[in-house]
Amino acid sequence: MACDIAREREGERVVLRVSGELDRVGAWSLRELVQKEKTAGLTLDFSLVRSFSDIAVAVLARALTEIQRPFVLRGLRQHQLRMFRYCGVDVSEAPAARAEPVAQARQA
């Protein structure tokens, strides 16, 4: 099963909620949405992703290092957080409001 990406608004913030299996193809689709999104606040919610390939992290990392606004990564496991760091995305873990991990990206 491929991934599904839903775009939702939470106040001034846009949430791209990803579910299913995030592979290379799904990551390219999500990357395009991230690059097209123009709102000031952006959250990528991966809490419903069952399978997350490492190549998907690499594809998304490129887009995240290129955008010029803050973003939040929600619902990632330690492995994905580590992979994003290896790919140059500066994330720091923040306490989660719920059970899933949350990472807030810092802009350089």
Secondary structure by P-SEA (a helix, b strand, c coil): cbbbbbbbbcccbbbbcccccccaaaaaaaaaaaaaccccbbbbbccccccccaaaaaaaaaaaacccbbbbbccccaaaaaaaaaaccccccccccccbbbbbbbcc
